[in-house]
């Protein structure tokens, strides 16, 4: 397990799947805002990649996020779009509703930075998020990510186009304990 100050990132366990399905992916609003594609329900027992991990896919490393204090599942995190040639990846996370607003997001991003830069030897990490996602913007910036641009009206979400913010962090800019 990778450990932060408040959370740990570990492999996905079978018992995580029904919780993640019910609390993250069955939520139409959250799912629509988190995905770059239209929301659709996940059939129980399906092998949907958002829930069931395929360890043969090298470009995506998914984690379950747990509280360190009692090992309670609080969300998901992943490095995706990993490009081993350019040594870059994208950062993603989703917290269960009860876990939001507790500083876990900042800690998750810090642990993903450690995994990306130290464990994987990546050079660049990138985050794309909706411009009104204050929690993700704050978590990213507390970990040293820099706003690199705005993708105007680039995300179709629940009947309207929204702006996305592009943030980046290079290995040489990263400070291992920059959680503010």
C-alpha positions in Angstrom: 0.0 0.0 0.0 1.1 3.6 -0.7 0.6 5.8 2.3 -0.1 9.5 2.6 -0.9 11.4 5.8 -4.6 10.5 5.9 -5.1 7.9 3.1 -3.6 4.8 1.6 -3.8 3.7 -2.0 -4.1 0.0 -2.4 -5.2 -2.6 -5.0 -8.9 -2.9 -5.7 -10.6 -5.5 -3.6 -13.7 -7.4 -4.7 -15.7 -6.0 -1.7 -14.9 -2.4 -3.0 -16.8 -2.9 -6.2 -20.4 -2.8 -4.9 -19.6 0.3 -2.8 -18.0 2.2 -5.6 -20.8 1.2 -8.0 -23.5 2.4 -5.6 -21.8 5.6 -4.3 -19.8 6.8 -7.3 -20.9 5.3 -10.6 -24.7 5.0 -10.1 -24.8 8.8 -9.3 -25.7 10.3 -12.6 -24.6 13.9 -11.7 -21.2 12.8 -10.3 -20.7 10.3 -13.0 -21.5 12.8 -15.8 -19.1 15.4 -14.3 -16.3 12.8 -13.7 -16.2 11.0 -17.0 -15.3 12.3 -20.4 -18.2 10.4 -21.9 -22.0 10.2 -21.4 -23.1 8.5 -18.1 -24.5 5.1 -18.4 -25.3 2.5 -15.7 -22.9 -0.2 -14.9 -24.6 -3.6 -14.8 -24.0 -5.6 -11.6 -21.4 -8.3 -12.4 -20.0 -6.6 -15.5 -16.3 -6.2 -16.0 -16.5 -2.5 -16.5 -13.0 -1.0 -16.3 -14.1 1.7 -13.8 -14.7 -1.1 -11.3 -12.9 -4.3 -12.2 -9.2 -4.0 -12.6 -7.5 -5.5 -15.7 -3.8 -5.8 -14.6 -2.7 -6.4 -18.2 -3.5 -2.7 -19.1 -0.1 -1.0 -18.7 -1.5 2.5 -19.4 -3.8 2.7 -16.4 -3.0 2.0 -12.7 -6.2 2.1 -10.6 -6.2 2.2 -6.8 -8.8 2.0 -4.1 -8.4 4.8 -1.6 -8.8 4.0 2.1 -8.5 5.9 5.3 -5.3 5.0 7.1 -7.0 5.1 10.5 -9.4 2.3 10.0 -9.0 1.0 6.4 -12.4 2.3 5.3 -12.9 2.7 1.6 -13.2 6.4 0.7 -12.8 6.4 -3.1 -10.7 5.6 -6.2 -7.6 7.1 -7.7 -5.6 6.3 -10.8 -2.8 7.3 -13.1 -4.1 6.9 -16.6 -2.9 7.5 -20.1 0.5 6.5 -19.0 3.0 7.2 -21.8 6.3 5.4 -21.0 8.0 7.0 -24.0 7.3 10.6 -23.0 7.2 9.6 -19.3 3.9 11.3 -18.6 0.5 10.4 -17.2 -2.8 11.9 -16.1 -4.1 12.0 -12.5 -7.7 11.1 -11.6 -9.6 10.5 -8.4 -13.1 10.2 -7.1 -14.2 10.4 -3.5 -17.3 8.9 -2.0 -19.8 11.5 -0.9 -19.1 11.0 2.8 -15.4 11.4 2.3 -15.5 14.8 0.6 -14.4 18.0 2.3 -12.0 16.3 4.6 -8.7 17.0 2.9 -8.4 13.5 1.4 -8.2 14.8 -2.2 -5.1 16.7 -1.5 -3.5 13.7 0.2 -4.5 11.4 -2.7 -2.9 13.7 -5.2 0.3 13.8 -3.1 0.4 10.0 -3.0 -0.2 9.8 -6.8 2.6 12.3 -7.3 4.9 10.1 -5.2 3.9 7.0 -7.2 4.3 8.7 -10.5 7.6 10.5 -9.9 9.4 8.2 -7.5 8.0 4.7 -8.2 7.3 5.0 -12.0 10.0 7.6 -12.8 7.7 9.8 -14.8 8.6 13.3 -15.9 5.2 15.0 -16.1 1.8 14.6 -14.4 -1.3 16.3 -15.8 -4.8 16.9 -14.5 -7.8 18.0 -16.4 -10.9 19.1 -14.4 -14.0 21.1 -14.8 -13.4 24.8 -14.1 -16.0 24.7 -11.2 -14.4 21.7 -9.5 -12.9 23.8 -6.7 -11.9 20.7 -4.6 -9.8 19.2 -7.4 -8.2 22.6 -8.4 -7.3 23.2 -4.7 -5.9 19.6 -4.2 -3.8 20.0 -7.4 -2.5 23.5 -6.6 -1.6 22.5 -3.0 0.6 19.8 -4.5 2.4 22.2 -6.8 0.4 21.8 -10.0 0.4 24.9 -12.3 -2.6 26.0 -14.3 -1.5 25.7 -17.9 -4.6 26.7 -19.7 -8.4 26.6 -20.0 -10.1 24.4 -22.6 -13.1 26.6 -23.4 -16.4 24.8 -23.6 -14.7 21.5 -24.1 -16.8 19.3 -21.8 -20.5 18.4 -22.5 -22.0 17.8 -19.1 -25.7 17.3 -18.4 -26.9 19.5 -21.3 -24.3 22.3 -21.3 -20.7 22.9 -22.4 -18.3 23.6 -19.5 -14.7 24.8 -19.5 -11.9 22.5 -18.3 -8.7 23.6 -16.6 -5.5 21.9 -17.6 -2.9 21.6 -14.8 0.6 20.2 -15.0 3.5 19.3 -12.7 7.0 18.3 -13.7 9.2 16.0 -11.6 11.8 18.7 -11.0 9.1 21.1 -9.7 7.5 18.6 -7.3 8.1 18.9 -3.6 7.3 15.7 -1.8 5.5 17.4 1.1 3.8 20.3 -0.7 0.3 19.6 0.6 0.0 23.1 2.0 
